[in-house]
């Protein structure tokens, strides 16, 4: 007979785990000393514990282990059980691949935002690379942007590879009939109802990272347009707003800390 400590050493199970399996009816002692409450186990318990460890390693729950041990005697009986478990694990893998991709996008976006914050309010000249984007172009109100980006993100899914952005095709502010496109950069073209995938051309631009709420973007636009004129350049449409940091998936965040990179494509005068 083995004490609970000896069974622990023989099976690599902790004493806490052995007690848990006892309470669940999975691993019962052969004898319990009535005066001390000490548990003692026979050699069959060692083999049963080995089976429990193997099943738990295959991601079966304690309740599932109890059902299996009650219904199966050898591995031939487990074929159907293992096939079902394989399907369950494949489903979990598909789910977690999506979760992992989302986490990677959030982490990458936050790191890029932290780097951009150090350059905030500084007008810089950039050479934009051509980028493939998926977007929805509308005539409407700027306040529709969040809902439109949500639609694009759901359609693009794992193809998304950068921060969301708006393209503005008007050369002026408009209230109810603004011509703009809510976009996400994507790795490759795909087909989805209502979504247009196209290449956004590269070229020179002047850019500035605005820190603050969206309704305060005007002052940063003014600074950028002043610099465009000072350098003798001509702005080209569409202008772009890249949302480096804004309302997150979990928290709305502080609008005073939102980061938006305004990009004005330019050409020589």
N, C-alpha and C positions, 0 to 999 in steps of 0.2 A: 504493500500500500504506500502511496506517495502523499506527503503533506501538500498543502496548497503551494508552499514555496518551492518544493521539489518539482511539482507539476509545472510551475512557472518556468523553472530552469530547463525542464525537459521539452517544453513546447515553444519557448520564446514568447509566451503570453505573459502579460503583467498580471499580478495578483488582482488588480482592479478589474481587468478584463475577464478573468476567470470568474470573479464574483458576479459581474454583469451577466455573463452567459449562464451562470447558475440561476440567477433571478429570472432570466428569460426562458428557463427550462431546457437550455441547450446542452449544458455540461453539468450534470448532476453528480455529486460525490457519492461514492459507494457507502460511506459511513460518516456520520457526524457525531463526534464525541459529545454525549449529553451534558457532561460536566463543564467542558471547556468551550464547546461550540466549534472546535477545530474540524475542518473538513479533510477527508482522506479519499484518495482516488485510486482506482485499480488501473492496470495496464490498458484496458479498453478505452479509458478516458484519454490516454495519450493519443491513441489513434483518432478518436473522435475530435480531439482538439486540433490535430493536424488537418483534418478535413475542414473544420470551421475556419482555420487560418487560410486555407487554400480558397475557400468560397468567398471569404471576406476580401481576399486579394483580387477576386474577380468582380468586386463591387456589388456583391449581393448584400442586402440589408440583413440585420439580425433576424427579423421575421421571416425573410425569404430563406435564410439558412435553416431555420426551424422546419419550414415546410419541406425543404429538400431532404433534410435528414430523416424526416418522418415518412417520406414517400419513396426514397431511392436507396438502393443497397450497393450498387457499383456504378462505374462511370458510363456503362452502356445505358443505364436508366436516365442519365443526365443529358443525353444528346439533344433532346427537344428543349430542355431547360437552357442549355448553353446556346443553342441557336436563337432562342428568344432574347437571351441576355446580350448576344452579339448585336442584334437589331437595336436593342435599347442603347447600347454603348455607341453604336454608329449614329443614332439620333442625337445623343449628347455631344458627340464630337462635332457634328454639323452645327449644332447650336453654339458650342463654345468657340468654334472657328469664327463665327459671326461676332460673338462677344469680343474675342481677341482683336479682330479687325477694328471694331469700334473703339476699344481701349487704345489701340495703337494710334488711331486718328486723333483721339482726345489728347494723348500724351504728346504727340508730335505738334499739335496745334498749340498746346500750352507752352511747350519749349520755344516754338517759333515766336509766340507772343512775348515771352520773357525777353528774348533777344531783341525783338522789335521795340519794346518799351524803352530800352536804353537809347534808341535812336529817335524817340518821339519828338515831334515838332521840328525836326531837322529836314529841310528840303534836300533831297538827293536826286541825282540823275541816275537812271537805271536803264539797262538794256533788257527789255522783256523778251523772254523766249516764247515762241509759239506754244500754245497749250490747247489741248482738247478739252472742251467743256460740254456738259449736259445742262440744258437750261429750259426755262419757260419764259417766253417773251410775251408781255401783256401791255395793254394800255389801261392804266388804273391808278391807284393811290400807292404811294411809297409804303404805307403801313401794311400792305399786303405781302411784303417781302418775306416775313417769317413763315407764313403759311405756304408760300410758293417754294421756299427753300426746303421745307419739310416734305413737300411732294417730290421734289427732285431727289432728295436724300433717300427717300424710301424706294424710288424707282432705280436709282443708281446703285444703292447698296454697297457691295464690296468693291465696286469699280471706283468709288470716290478716293481721291489721292491728294487732297489739299483743302485749304480753307474755303468757305463759301464766299461768293462775291456777287455784286450787282453790276450790270453793264447799263449805262445811261446813254440813250440815243438822242436825247434832247439837249440842245445847247442852252437851255434855260430851266428854271424851276417851274413845275406845273402841279396843279392841285389834284385834279380828278382824272386826267387823261395822260399821265406821264407814260412815256414809251421807255420801258426798261425790261431787263432780262435777269432773272434770278438763276444763278449757276453754281455748279460745283465742278472743279477739275476732275477728270476721270482718266483712268489708265487706258481704256480702249472703248471703241464705239459699241453701242448696244441699242436695242429697239424697245421703246416703251411708249404707250399712248400719251400724247400730249407733251412729250419731251423731245427737244431737238438737240442732237449731238453734232457739234461743229468745231472747227479749229479756230481759235482766237489768234490772230496774227501777232507776231512779236514786233519789236521796234523800240526806239528810244522813248522814254517818258520821264516826267518829273513826278516824284512821289513824296508823300509826307505821312507819317504815322500820327493820327489824331488820337489823343487820350481824352475820353469823356463820352458823354451821352450823344446819341445820334442827332438830337435836335440842336447840338452845338457844332455840327460839322461845318456850318457856314464860315466860321472864322478861319478854319484851316483851308477851305476852298479859296477864300480871299487871298491868303498868304501864297498859295500855290499859283493862282492866276497872276498875281503881281510878279512872281518870280519868272513865270513864262514870258510875260511882256518884257521884263527887265533884260532877259537873255535874248530877246528878239526872236522868240520861237512862236509857232502857230499851234494852238491846241487842236487835236483831232478827236472825233467821236468814234466809238463810245468811250466816255470816261468810266473809270472803274472804282468801286469800293470793295476792298478785300477785308472781310470781317475776321481779323486775327483773334480777337477775344471779345465775346459778347455774352448773351444769355446762354448758359450751358445746358447740358442734357439733364443735370440734376438740380443745380441752383441757378436762379436768375442772375445772381451776381450783383455787383455794385456798378451802376451805369457810369459812375465817375472813373471807373477803371477799365471801361471798354476800350479796346484798341482797334482802330479802323485805318487801314492804309489806303489813302486816296491816290490813285494813279491817273495822271493826265498824259496820254500819248501825245507826242509833239513831233513837229517837223520844222526844218529851218525856214526862216522867214523869206 
